[in-house]
Amino acid sequence: MFARVAAERGVIRTPPSPFEGLRLPEPPPAKKRALSRETMQRILDLPPLPSRRAQFARDMFILSFSLAGMNAVDMYSAAAPVDGR
């Protein structure tokens, strides 16, 4: 009878730990995305590209790669070098 009265009032009872029996599947291992030395050298050896936009994109990629993945926003907001650093 108590359960019926609670349901009529709109009270929904949940167990203390509703996700206790839930098991999430293991994600697949991450795929390696590192560039090989040969691929990077091929990018560096490309002749100037015909489009200014493509050339700028390539230059920004090389700069970002050379700076170990530093974002453009971080480069823009970086402080001036002090003693070469």
PDB file of N, CA, C and O in Angstrom, chain B, residues numbered from 101:
ATOM      1  N   MET B 101       0.815  -1.181   0.000  1.00  0.00           N
ATOM      2  CA  MET B 101       0.000   0.000   0.000  1.00  0.00           C
ATOM      3  C   MET B 101       0.873   1.265   0.000  1.00  0.00           C
ATOM      4  O   MET B 101       0.555   2.240  -0.681  1.00  0.00           O
ATOM      5  N   PHE B 102       1.977   1.244   0.770  1.00  0.00           N
ATOM      6  CA  PHE B 102       2.850   2.418   0.836  1.00  0.00           C
ATOM      7  C   PHE B 102       3.416   2.765  -0.538  1.00  0.00           C
ATOM      8  O   PHE B 102       3.503   3.941  -0.891  1.00  0.00           O
ATOM      9  N   ALA B 103       3.806   1.738  -1.326  1.00  0.00           N
ATOM     10  CA  ALA B 103       4.363   1.974  -2.657  1.00  0.00           C
ATOM     11  C   ALA B 103       3.337   2.648  -3.555  1.00  0.00           C
ATOM     12  O   ALA B 103       3.684   3.529  -4.341  1.00  0.00           O
ATOM     13  N   ARG B 104       2.076   2.239  -3.446  1.00  0.00           N
ATOM     14  CA  ARG B 104       1.028   2.830  -4.265  1.00  0.00           C
ATOM     15  C   ARG B 104       0.801   4.293  -3.892  1.00  0.00           C
ATOM     16  O   ARG B 104       0.607   5.129  -4.774  1.00  0.00           O
ATOM     17  N   VAL B 105       0.821   4.608  -2.617  1.00  0.00           N
ATOM     18  CA  VAL B 105       0.630   5.985  -2.155  1.00  0.00           C
ATOM     19  C   VAL B 105       1.790   6.858  -2.641  1.00  0.00           C
ATOM     20  O   VAL B 105       1.562   7.979  -3.095  1.00  0.00           O
ATOM     21  N   ALA B 106       3.028   6.364  -2.553  1.00  0.00           N
ATOM     22  CA  ALA B 106       4.197   7.117  -3.015  1.00  0.00           C
ATOM     23  C   ALA B 106       4.107   7.364  -4.509  1.00  0.00           C
ATOM     24  O   ALA B 106       4.436   8.456  -4.972  1.00  0.00           O
ATOM     25  N   ALA B 107       3.669   6.374  -5.272  1.00  0.00           N
ATOM     26  CA  ALA B 107       3.543   6.528  -6.719  1.00  0.00           C
ATOM     27  C   ALA B 107       2.461   7.553  -7.052  1.00  0.00           C
ATOM     28  O   ALA B 107       2.619   8.336  -7.988  1.00  0.00           O
ATOM     29  N   GLU B 108       1.391   7.555  -6.311  1.00  0.00           N
ATOM     30  CA  GLU B 108       0.326   8.519  -6.550  1.00  0.00           C
ATOM     31  C   GLU B 108       0.792   9.946  -6.269  1.00  0.00           C
ATOM     32  O   GLU B 108       0.300  10.886  -6.894  1.00  0.00           O
ATOM     33  N   ARG B 109       1.713  10.121  -5.358  1.00  0.00           N
ATOM     34  CA  ARG B 109       2.240  11.450  -5.026  1.00  0.00           C
ATOM     35  C   ARG B 109       3.347  11.888  -5.989  1.00  0.00           C
ATOM     36  O   ARG B 109       3.817  13.024  -5.915  1.00  0.00           O
ATOM     37  N   GLY B 110       3.753  11.016  -6.867  1.00  0.00           N
ATOM     38  CA  GLY B 110       4.828  11.338  -7.801  1.00  0.00           C
ATOM     39  C   GLY B 110       6.218  11.109  -7.242  1.00  0.00           C
ATOM     40  O   GLY B 110       7.196  11.620  -7.787  1.00  0.00           O
ATOM     41  N   VAL B 111       6.318  10.350  -6.163  1.00  0.00           N
ATOM     42  CA  VAL B 111       7.614  10.057  -5.563  1.00  0.00           C
ATOM     43  C   VAL B 111       8.201   8.844  -6.268  1.00  0.00           C
ATOM     44  O   VAL B 111       7.554   7.801  -6.358  1.00  0.00           O
ATOM     45  N   ILE B 112       9.391   8.975  -6.754  1.00  0.00           N
ATOM     46  CA  ILE B 112      10.072   7.864  -7.417  1.00  0.00           C
ATOM     47  C   ILE B 112      11.237   7.456  -6.541  1.00  0.00           C
ATOM     48  O   ILE B 112      12.154   8.242  -6.304  1.00  0.00           O
ATOM     49  N   ARG B 113      11.200   6.235  -6.064  1.00  0.00           N
ATOM     50  CA  ARG B 113      12.265   5.734  -5.195  1.00  0.00           C
ATOM     51  C   ARG B 113      13.337   5.055  -6.057  1.00  0.00           C
ATOM     52  O   ARG B 113      13.043   4.216  -6.909  1.00  0.00           O
ATOM     53  N   THR B 114      14.592   5.453  -5.802  1.00  0.00           N
ATOM     54  CA  THR B 114      15.713   4.832  -6.509  1.00  0.00           C
ATOM     55  C   THR B 114      16.592   4.132  -5.492  1.00  0.00           C
ATOM     56  O   THR B 114      16.656   4.537  -4.331  1.00  0.00           O
ATOM     57  N   PRO B 115      17.268   3.084  -5.926  1.00  0.00           N
ATOM     58  CA  PRO B 115      18.175   2.406  -4.998  1.00  0.00           C
ATOM     59  C   PRO B 115      19.346   3.334  -4.649  1.00  0.00           C
ATOM     60  O   PRO B 115      19.611   4.289  -5.378  1.00  0.00           O
ATOM     61  N   PRO B 116      20.047   3.062  -3.541  1.00  0.00           N
ATOM     62  CA  PRO B 116      21.166   3.936  -3.135  1.00  0.00           C
ATOM     63  C   PRO B 116      22.246   4.066  -4.207  1.00  0.00           C
ATOM     64  O   PRO B 116      22.860   5.125  -4.338  1.00  0.00           O
ATOM     65  N   SER B 117      22.480   3.021  -4.962  1.00  0.00           N
ATOM     66  CA  SER B 117      23.501   3.070  -6.010  1.00  0.00           C
ATOM     67  C   SER B 117      22.912   2.463  -7.283  1.00  0.00           C
ATOM     68  O   SER B 117      23.073   1.266  -7.518  1.00  0.00           O
ATOM     69  N   PRO B 118      22.235   3.262  -8.106  1.00  0.00           N
ATOM     70  CA  PRO B 118      21.551   2.704  -9.274  1.00  0.00           C
ATOM     71  C   PRO B 118      22.497   2.155 -10.346  1.00  0.00           C
ATOM     72  O   PRO B 118      22.059   1.384 -11.200  1.00  0.00           O
ATOM     73  N   PHE B 119      23.773   2.529 -10.327  1.00  0.00           N
ATOM     74  CA  PHE B 119      24.709   2.082 -11.352  1.00  0.00           C
ATOM     75  C   PHE B 119      25.657   0.996 -10.839  1.00  0.00           C
ATOM     76  O   PHE B 119      26.688   0.730 -11.457  1.00  0.00           O
ATOM     77  N   GLU B 120      25.320   0.384  -9.735  1.00  0.00           N
ATOM     78  CA  GLU B 120      26.200  -0.601  -9.102  1.00  0.00           C
ATOM     79  C   GLU B 120      26.529  -1.769 -10.037  1.00  0.00           C
ATOM     80  O   GLU B 120      27.679  -2.208 -10.081  1.00  0.00           O
ATOM     81  N   GLY B 121      25.571  -2.267 -10.765  1.00  0.00           N
ATOM     82  CA  GLY B 121      25.809  -3.425 -11.624  1.00  0.00           C
ATOM     83  C   GLY B 121      26.265  -3.066 -13.031  1.00  0.00           C
ATOM     84  O   GLY B 121      26.484  -3.956 -13.853  1.00  0.00           O
ATOM     85  N   LEU B 122      26.409  -1.793 -13.316  1.00  0.00           N
ATOM     86  CA  LEU B 122      26.771  -1.351 -14.661  1.00  0.00           C
ATOM     87  C   LEU B 122      28.268  -1.516 -14.900  1.00  0.00           C
ATOM     88  O   LEU B 122      29.077  -1.076 -14.083  1.00  0.00           O
ATOM     89  N   ARG B 123      28.637  -2.136 -15.993  1.00  0.00           N
ATOM     90  CA  ARG B 123      30.047  -2.298 -16.381  1.00  0.00           C
ATOM     91  C   ARG B 123      30.223  -1.699 -17.769  1.00  0.00           C
ATOM     92  O   ARG B 123      29.552  -2.103 -18.718  1.00  0.00           O
ATOM     93  N   LEU B 124      31.123  -0.739 -17.882  1.00  0.00           N
ATOM     94  CA  LEU B 124      31.397  -0.110 -19.168  1.00  0.00           C
ATOM     95  C   LEU B 124      32.428  -0.932 -19.935  1.00  0.00           C
ATOM     96  O   LEU B 124      33.360  -1.472 -19.338  1.00  0.00           O
ATOM     97  N   PRO B 125      32.267  -1.028 -21.253  1.00  0.00           N
ATOM     98  CA  PRO B 125      33.258  -1.771 -22.041  1.00  0.00           C
ATOM     99  C   PRO B 125      34.582  -1.012 -22.092  1.00  0.00           C
ATOM    100  O   PRO B 125      34.601   0.216 -22.017  1.00  0.00           O
ATOM    101  N   GLU B 126      35.670  -1.733 -22.217  1.00  0.00           N
ATOM    102  CA  GLU B 126      36.995  -1.118 -22.325  1.00  0.00           C
ATOM    103  C   GLU B 126      37.121  -0.451 -23.694  1.00  0.00           C
ATOM    104  O   GLU B 126      36.761  -1.054 -24.705  1.00  0.00           O
ATOM    105  N   PRO B 127      37.622   0.773 -23.741  1.00  0.00           N
ATOM    106  CA  PRO B 127      37.806   1.420 -25.043  1.00  0.00           C
ATOM    107  C   PRO B 127      38.959   0.756 -25.800  1.00  0.00           C
ATOM    108  O   PRO B 127      39.888   0.232 -25.185  1.00  0.00           O
ATOM    109  N   PRO B 128      38.900   0.780 -27.131  1.00  0.00           N
ATOM    110  CA  PRO B 128      40.007   0.192 -27.887  1.00  0.00           C
ATOM    111  C   PRO B 128      41.278   1.000 -27.676  1.00  0.00           C
ATOM    112  O   PRO B 128      41.198   2.196 -27.398  1.00  0.00           O
ATOM    113  N   PRO B 129      42.440   0.386 -27.798  1.00  0.00           N
ATOM    114  CA  PRO B 129      43.690   1.135 -27.607  1.00  0.00           C
ATOM    115  C   PRO B 129      43.814   2.243 -28.655  1.00  0.00           C
ATOM    116  O   PRO B 129      43.358   2.095 -29.789  1.00  0.00           O
ATOM    117  N   ALA B 130      44.433   3.344 -28.261  1.00  0.00           N
ATOM    118  CA  ALA B 130      44.588   4.487 -29.157  1.00  0.00           C
ATOM    119  C   ALA B 130      45.523   4.129 -30.311  1.00  0.00           C
ATOM    120  O   ALA B 130      46.520   3.429 -30.139  1.00  0.00           O
ATOM    121  N   LYS B 131      45.169   4.632 -31.485  1.00  0.00           N
ATOM    122  CA  LYS B 131      45.981   4.401 -32.663  1.00  0.00           C
ATOM    123  C   LYS B 131      47.166   5.364 -32.654  1.00  0.00           C
ATOM    124  O   LYS B 131      47.010   6.538 -32.318  1.00  0.00           O
ATOM    125  N   LYS B 132      48.346   4.874 -33.019  1.00  0.00           N
ATOM    126  CA  LYS B 132      49.514   5.750 -33.068  1.00  0.00           C
ATOM    127  C   LYS B 132      49.342   6.755 -34.196  1.00  0.00           C
ATOM    128  O   LYS B 132      48.968   6.399 -35.313  1.00  0.00           O
ATOM    129  N   ARG B 133      49.622   8.020 -33.884  1.00  0.00           N
ATOM    130  CA  ARG B 133      49.463   9.067 -34.882  1.00  0.00           C
ATOM    131  C   ARG B 133      50.763   9.820 -35.139  1.00  0.00           C
ATOM    132  O   ARG B 133      50.758  10.857 -35.802  1.00  0.00           O
ATOM    133  N   ALA B 134      51.849   9.318 -34.632  1.00  0.00           N
ATOM    134  CA  ALA B 134      53.128  10.009 -34.793  1.00  0.00           C
ATOM    135  C   ALA B 134      53.571   9.966 -36.250  1.00  0.00           C
ATOM    136  O   ALA B 134      53.382   8.963 -36.939  1.00  0.00           O
ATOM    137  N   LEU B 135      54.161  11.064 -36.711  1.00  0.00           N
ATOM    138  CA  LEU B 135      54.704  11.111 -38.065  1.00  0.00           C
ATOM    139  C   LEU B 135      56.088  10.472 -38.074  1.00  0.00           C
ATOM    140  O   LEU B 135      56.867  10.616 -37.132  1.00  0.00           O
ATOM    141  N   SER B 136      56.369   9.768 -39.154  1.00  0.00           N
ATOM    142  CA  SER B 136      57.713   9.208 -39.287  1.00  0.00           C
ATOM    143  C   SER B 136      58.667  10.321 -39.715  1.00  0.00           C
ATOM    144  O   SER B 136      58.242  11.371 -40.197  1.00  0.00           O
ATOM    145  N   ARG B 137      59.936  10.077 -39.534  1.00  0.00           N
ATOM    146  CA  ARG B 137      60.942  11.067 -39.953  1.00  0.00           C
ATOM    147  C   ARG B 137      60.853  11.322 -41.453  1.00  0.00           C
ATOM    148  O   ARG B 137      61.011  12.451 -41.916  1.00  0.00           O
ATOM    149  N   GLU B 138      60.596  10.244 -42.211  1.00  0.00           N
ATOM    150  CA  GLU B 138      60.524  10.377 -43.666  1.00  0.00           C
ATOM    151  C   GLU B 138      59.346  11.259 -44.085  1.00  0.00           C
ATOM    152  O   GLU B 138      59.476  12.087 -44.986  1.00  0.00           O
ATOM    153  N   THR B 139      58.202  11.080 -43.432  1.00  0.00           N
ATOM    154  CA  THR B 139      57.026  11.886 -43.766  1.00  0.00           C
ATOM    155  C   THR B 139      57.277  13.352 -43.441  1.00  0.00           C
ATOM    156  O   THR B 139      56.951  14.232 -44.238  1.00  0.00           O
ATOM    157  N   MET B 140      57.846  13.615 -42.288  1.00  0.00           N
ATOM    158  CA  MET B 140      58.135  15.001 -41.915  1.00  0.00           C
ATOM    159  C   MET B 140      59.145  15.612 -42.877  1.00  0.00           C
ATOM    160  O   MET B 140      59.009  16.776 -43.254  1.00  0.00           O
ATOM    161  N   GLN B 141      60.143  14.857 -43.275  1.00  0.00           N
ATOM    162  CA  GLN B 141      61.142  15.379 -44.211  1.00  0.00           C
ATOM    163  C   GLN B 141      60.508  15.674 -45.566  1.00  0.00           C
ATOM    164  O   GLN B 141      60.870  16.657 -46.212  1.00  0.00           O
ATOM    165  N   ARG B 142      59.572  14.843 -46.004  1.00  0.00           N
ATOM    166  CA  ARG B 142      58.872  15.092 -47.273  1.00  0.00           C
ATOM    167  C   ARG B 142      58.065  16.390 -47.198  1.00  0.00           C
ATOM    168  O   ARG B 142      58.012  17.145 -48.168  1.00  0.00           O
ATOM    169  N   ILE B 143      57.442  16.646 -46.054  1.00  0.00           N
ATOM    170  CA  ILE B 143      56.690  17.897 -45.888  1.00  0.00           C
ATOM    171  C   ILE B 143      57.637  19.090 -45.927  1.00  0.00           C
ATOM    172  O   ILE B 143      57.343  20.098 -46.569  1.00  0.00           O
ATOM    173  N   LEU B 144      58.767  18.979 -45.243  1.00  0.00           N
ATOM    174  CA  LEU B 144      59.743  20.066 -45.228  1.00  0.00           C
ATOM    175  C   LEU B 144      60.345  20.324 -46.604  1.00  0.00           C
ATOM    176  O   LEU B 144      60.681  21.463 -46.928  1.00  0.00           O
ATOM    177  N   ASP B 145      60.485  19.277 -47.417  1.00  0.00           N
ATOM    178  CA  ASP B 145      61.117  19.396 -48.728  1.00  0.00           C
ATOM    179  C   ASP B 145      60.155  19.816 -49.840  1.00  0.00           C
ATOM    180  O   ASP B 145      60.575  19.983 -50.985  1.00  0.00           O
ATOM    181  N   LEU B 146      58.870  19.989 -49.519  1.00  0.00           N
ATOM    182  CA  LEU B 146      57.925  20.383 -50.560  1.00  0.00           C
ATOM    183  C   LEU B 146      58.321  21.723 -51.163  1.00  0.00           C
ATOM    184  O   LEU B 146      58.773  22.618 -50.450  1.00  0.00           O
ATOM    185  N   PRO B 147      58.150  21.866 -52.488  1.00  0.00           N
ATOM    186  CA  PRO B 147      58.413  23.180 -53.084  1.00  0.00           C
ATOM    187  C   PRO B 147      57.320  24.156 -52.652  1.00  0.00           C
ATOM    188  O   PRO B 147      56.283  23.728 -52.144  1.00  0.00           O
ATOM    189  N   PRO B 148      57.534  25.463 -52.845  1.00  0.00           N
ATOM    190  CA  PRO B 148      56.490  26.429 -52.472  1.00  0.00           C
ATOM    191  C   PRO B 148      55.166  26.065 -53.135  1.00  0.00           C
ATOM    192  O   PRO B 148      55.123  25.707 -54.312  1.00  0.00           O
ATOM    193  N   LEU B 149      54.104  26.160 -52.373  1.00  0.00           N
ATOM    194  CA  LEU B 149      52.787  25.776 -52.867  1.00  0.00           C
ATOM    195  C   LEU B 149      52.167  26.928 -53.661  1.00  0.00           C
ATOM    196  O   LEU B 149      52.446  28.091 -53.373  1.00  0.00           O
ATOM    197  N   PRO B 150      51.318  26.615 -54.673  1.00  0.00           N
ATOM    198  CA  PRO B 150      50.769  27.670 -55.530  1.00  0.00           C
ATOM    199  C   PRO B 150      49.786  28.608 -54.809  1.00  0.00           C
ATOM    200  O   PRO B 150      49.704  29.791 -55.138  1.00  0.00           O
ATOM    201  N   SER B 151      49.066  28.094 -53.859  1.00  0.00           N
ATOM    202  CA  SER B 151      48.077  28.897 -53.154  1.00  0.00           C
ATOM    203  C   SER B 151      48.698  29.496 -51.889  1.00  0.00           C
ATOM    204  O   SER B 151      49.383  28.799 -51.140  1.00  0.00           O
ATOM    205  N   ARG B 152      48.459  30.781 -51.656  1.00  0.00           N
ATOM    206  CA  ARG B 152      48.989  31.415 -50.440  1.00  0.00           C
ATOM    207  C   ARG B 152      48.400  30.772 -49.195  1.00  0.00           C
ATOM    208  O   ARG B 152      49.082  30.615 -48.182  1.00  0.00           O
ATOM    209  N   ARG B 153      47.117  30.399 -49.280  1.00  0.00           N
ATOM    210  CA  ARG B 153      46.447  29.779 -48.133  1.00  0.00           C
ATOM    211  C   ARG B 153      47.072  28.420 -47.820  1.00  0.00           C
ATOM    212  O   ARG B 153      47.301  28.095 -46.655  1.00  0.00           O
ATOM    213  N   ALA B 154      47.348  27.624 -48.859  1.00  0.00           N
ATOM    214  CA  ALA B 154      47.972  26.313 -48.656  1.00  0.00           C
ATOM    215  C   ALA B 154      49.391  26.466 -48.116  1.00  0.00           C
ATOM    216  O   ALA B 154      49.812  25.707 -47.243  1.00  0.00           O
ATOM    217  N   GLN B 155      50.123  27.442 -48.632  1.00  0.00           N
ATOM    218  CA  GLN B 155      51.489  27.678 -48.160  1.00  0.00           C
ATOM    219  C   GLN B 155      51.473  28.105 -46.692  1.00  0.00           C
ATOM    220  O   GLN B 155      52.308  27.661 -45.903  1.00  0.00           O
ATOM    221  N   PHE B 156      50.512  28.974 -46.324  1.00  0.00           N
ATOM    222  CA  PHE B 156      50.392  29.427 -44.941  1.00  0.00           C
ATOM    223  C   PHE B 156      50.045  28.255 -44.025  1.00  0.00           C
ATOM    224  O   PHE B 156      50.599  28.133 -42.932  1.00  0.00           O
ATOM    225  N   ALA B 157      49.132  27.397 -44.468  1.00  0.00           N
ATOM    226  CA  ALA B 157      48.742  26.234 -43.662  1.00  0.00           C
ATOM    227  C   ALA B 157      49.946  25.317 -43.435  1.00  0.00           C
ATOM    228  O   ALA B 157      50.167  24.839 -42.323  1.00  0.00           O
ATOM    229  N   ARG B 158      50.720  25.076 -44.494  1.00  0.00           N
ATOM    230  CA  ARG B 158      51.914  24.234 -44.350  1.00  0.00           C
ATOM    231  C   ARG B 158      52.919  24.865 -43.404  1.00  0.00           C
ATOM    232  O   ARG B 158      53.488  24.179 -42.554  1.00  0.00           O
ATOM    233  N   ASP B 159      53.146  26.169 -43.544  1.00  0.00           N
ATOM    234  CA  ASP B 159      54.089  26.861 -42.670  1.00  0.00           C
ATOM    235  C   ASP B 159      53.635  26.810 -41.213  1.00  0.00           C
ATOM    236  O   ASP B 159      54.455  26.612 -40.317  1.00  0.00           O
ATOM    237  N   MET B 160      52.332  26.987 -40.971  1.00  0.00           N
ATOM    238  CA  MET B 160      51.803  26.921 -39.599  1.00  0.00           C
ATOM    239  C   MET B 160      51.932  25.511 -39.032  1.00  0.00           C
ATOM    240  O   MET B 160      52.217  25.348 -37.845  1.00  0.00           O
ATOM    241  N   PHE B 161      51.724  24.482 -39.871  1.00  0.00           N
ATOM    242  CA  PHE B 161      51.894  23.108 -39.414  1.00  0.00           C
ATOM    243  C   PHE B 161      53.347  22.875 -38.993  1.00  0.00           C
ATOM    244  O   PHE B 161      53.602  22.319 -37.925  1.00  0.00           O
ATOM    245  N   ILE B 162      54.288  23.295 -39.822  1.00  0.00           N
ATOM    246  CA  ILE B 162      55.708  23.094 -39.519  1.00  0.00           C
ATOM    247  C   ILE B 162      56.084  23.852 -38.246  1.00  0.00           C
ATOM    248  O   ILE B 162      56.814  23.331 -37.403  1.00  0.00           O
ATOM    249  N   LEU B 163      55.588  25.080 -38.108  1.00  0.00           N
ATOM    250  CA  LEU B 163      55.879  25.859 -36.903  1.00  0.00           C
ATOM    251  C   LEU B 163      55.301  25.181 -35.667  1.00  0.00           C
ATOM    252  O   LEU B 163      55.987  25.054 -34.653  1.00  0.00           O
ATOM    253  N   SER B 164      54.044  24.743 -35.741  1.00  0.00           N
ATOM    254  CA  SER B 164      53.406  24.088 -34.601  1.00  0.00           C
ATOM    255  C   SER B 164      54.119  22.783 -34.259  1.00  0.00           C
ATOM    256  O   SER B 164      54.319  22.468 -33.086  1.00  0.00           O
ATOM    257  N   PHE B 165      54.500  22.028 -35.282  1.00  0.00           N
ATOM    258  CA  PHE B 165      55.214  20.768 -35.051  1.00  0.00           C
ATOM    259  C   PHE B 165      56.562  21.037 -34.402  1.00  0.00           C
ATOM    260  O   PHE B 165      56.972  20.327 -33.483  1.00  0.00           O
ATOM    261  N   SER B 166      57.244  22.063 -34.882  1.00  0.00           N
ATOM    262  CA  SER B 166      58.562  22.404 -34.341  1.00  0.00           C
ATOM    263  C   SER B 166      58.482  22.887 -32.896  1.00  0.00           C
ATOM    264  O   SER B 166      59.422  22.699 -32.123  1.00  0.00           O
ATOM    265  N   LEU B 167      57.376  23.500 -32.534  1.00  0.00           N
ATOM    266  CA  LEU B 167      57.197  24.003 -31.167  1.00  0.00           C
ATOM    267  C   LEU B 167      56.481  22.984 -30.291  1.00  0.00           C
ATOM    268  O   LEU B 167      55.872  23.351 -29.286  1.00  0.00           O
ATOM    269  N   ALA B 168      56.547  21.722 -30.657  1.00  0.00           N
ATOM    270  CA  ALA B 168      55.988  20.608 -29.875  1.00  0.00           C
ATOM    271  C   ALA B 168      54.487  20.751 -29.640  1.00  0.00           C
ATOM    272  O   ALA B 168      54.002  20.477 -28.543  1.00  0.00           O
ATOM    273  N   GLY B 169      53.748  21.180 -30.671  1.00  0.00           N
ATOM    274  CA  GLY B 169      52.298  21.208 -30.579  1.00  0.00           C
ATOM    275  C   GLY B 169      51.718  22.433 -29.923  1.00  0.00           C
ATOM    276  O   GLY B 169      50.538  22.435 -29.574  1.00  0.00           O
ATOM    277  N   MET B 170      52.503  23.476 -29.742  1.00  0.00           N
ATOM    278  CA  MET B 170      51.982  24.698 -29.122  1.00  0.00           C
ATOM    279  C   MET B 170      50.890  25.293 -30.013  1.00  0.00           C
ATOM    280  O   MET B 170      51.070  25.394 -31.226  1.00  0.00           O
ATOM    281  N   ASN B 171      49.766  25.685 -29.424  1.00  0.00           N
ATOM    282  CA  ASN B 171      48.642  26.236 -30.183  1.00  0.00           C
ATOM    283  C   ASN B 171      48.947  27.649 -30.662  1.00  0.00           C
ATOM    284  O   ASN B 171      49.777  28.353 -30.087  1.00  0.00           O
ATOM    285  N   ALA B 172      48.252  28.053 -31.738  1.00  0.00           N
ATOM    286  CA  ALA B 172      48.428  29.397 -32.283  1.00  0.00           C
ATOM    287  C   ALA B 172      48.029  30.451 -31.259  1.00  0.00           C
ATOM    288  O   ALA B 172      48.676  31.495 -31.177  1.00  0.00           O
ATOM    289  N   VAL B 173      46.986  30.206 -30.480  1.00  0.00           N
ATOM    290  CA  VAL B 173      46.551  31.160 -29.454  1.00  0.00           C
ATOM    291  C   VAL B 173      47.654  31.344 -28.419  1.00  0.00           C
ATOM    292  O   VAL B 173      47.906  32.462 -27.969  1.00  0.00           O
ATOM    293  N   ASP B 174      48.312  30.249 -28.042  1.00  0.00           N
ATOM    294  CA  ASP B 174      49.399  30.347 -27.077  1.00  0.00           C
ATOM    295  C   ASP B 174      50.585  31.111 -27.659  1.00  0.00           C
ATOM    296  O   ASP B 174      51.240  31.876 -26.952  1.00  0.00           O
ATOM    297  N   MET B 175      50.864  30.906 -28.950  1.00  0.00           N
ATOM    298  CA  MET B 175      51.952  31.635 -29.597  1.00  0.00           C
ATOM    299  C   MET B 175      51.639  33.124 -29.622  1.00  0.00           C
ATOM    300  O   MET B 175      52.516  33.956 -29.387  1.00  0.00           O
ATOM    301  N   TYR B 176      50.386  33.451 -29.907  1.00  0.00           N
ATOM    302  CA  TYR B 176      49.976  34.855 -30.005  1.00  0.00           C
ATOM    303  C   TYR B 176      50.073  35.556 -28.653  1.00  0.00           C
ATOM    304  O   TYR B 176      50.484  36.713 -28.571  1.00  0.00           O
ATOM    305  N   SER B 177      49.693  34.847 -27.602  1.00  0.00           N
ATOM    306  CA  SER B 177      49.662  35.476 -26.280  1.00  0.00           C
ATOM    307  C   SER B 177      50.943  35.249 -25.470  1.00  0.00           C
ATOM    308  O   SER B 177      50.992  35.617 -24.296  1.00  0.00           O
ATOM    309  N   ALA B 178      51.972  34.655 -26.065  1.00  0.00           N
ATOM    310  CA  ALA B 178      53.217  34.396 -25.349  1.00  0.00           C
ATOM    311  C   ALA B 178      53.948  35.713 -25.055  1.00  0.00           C
ATOM    312  O   ALA B 178      53.856  36.671 -25.822  1.00  0.00           O
ATOM    313  N   ALA B 179      54.656  35.741 -23.962  1.00  0.00           N
ATOM    314  CA  ALA B 179      55.424  36.931 -23.585  1.00  0.00           C
ATOM    315  C   ALA B 179      56.678  37.037 -24.462  1.00  0.00           C
ATOM    316  O   ALA B 179      57.116  36.056 -25.063  1.00  0.00           O
ATOM    317  N   ALA B 180      57.230  38.214 -24.520  1.00  0.00           N
ATOM    318  CA  ALA B 180      58.460  38.432 -25.276  1.00  0.00           C
ATOM    319  C   ALA B 180      59.587  37.621 -24.660  1.00  0.00           C
ATOM    320  O   ALA B 180      59.607  37.416 -23.447  1.00  0.00           O
ATOM    321  N   PRO B 181      60.539  37.149 -25.488  1.00  0.00           N
ATOM    322  CA  PRO B 181      61.647  36.366 -24.941  1.00  0.00           C
ATOM    323  C   PRO B 181      62.509  37.175 -23.983  1.00  0.00           C
ATOM    324  O   PRO B 181      62.735  38.367 -24.188  1.00  0.00           O
ATOM    325  N   VAL B 182      62.986  36.513 -22.939  1.00  0.00           N
ATOM    326  CA  VAL B 182      63.882  37.122 -21.965  1.00  0.00           C
ATOM    327  C   VAL B 182      65.139  36.258 -21.925  1.00  0.00           C
ATOM    328  O   VAL B 182      65.062  35.064 -21.634  1.00  0.00           O
ATOM    329  N   ASP B 183      66.301  36.856 -22.216  1.00  0.00           N
ATOM    330  CA  ASP B 183      67.570  36.125 -22.279  1.00  0.00           C
ATOM    331  C   ASP B 183      67.507  34.946 -23.235  1.00  0.00           C
ATOM    332  O   ASP B 183      68.060  33.881 -22.960  1.00  0.00           O
ATOM    333  N   GLY B 184      66.826  35.143 -24.365  1.00  0.00           N
ATOM    334  CA  GLY B 184      66.754  34.091 -25.382  1.00  0.00           C
ATOM    335  C   GLY B 184      65.740  32.995 -25.094  1.00  0.00           C
ATOM    336  O   GLY B 184      65.699  31.990 -25.805  1.00  0.00           O
ATOM    337  N   ARG B 185      64.924  33.170 -24.067  1.00  0.00           N
ATOM    338  CA  ARG B 185      63.925  32.154 -23.736  1.00  0.00           C
ATOM    339  C   ARG B 185      62.543  32.763 -23.732  1.00  0.00           C
ATOM    340  O   ARG B 185      61.562  32.066 -23.475  1.00  0.00           O
TER     341      ARG B 185
END
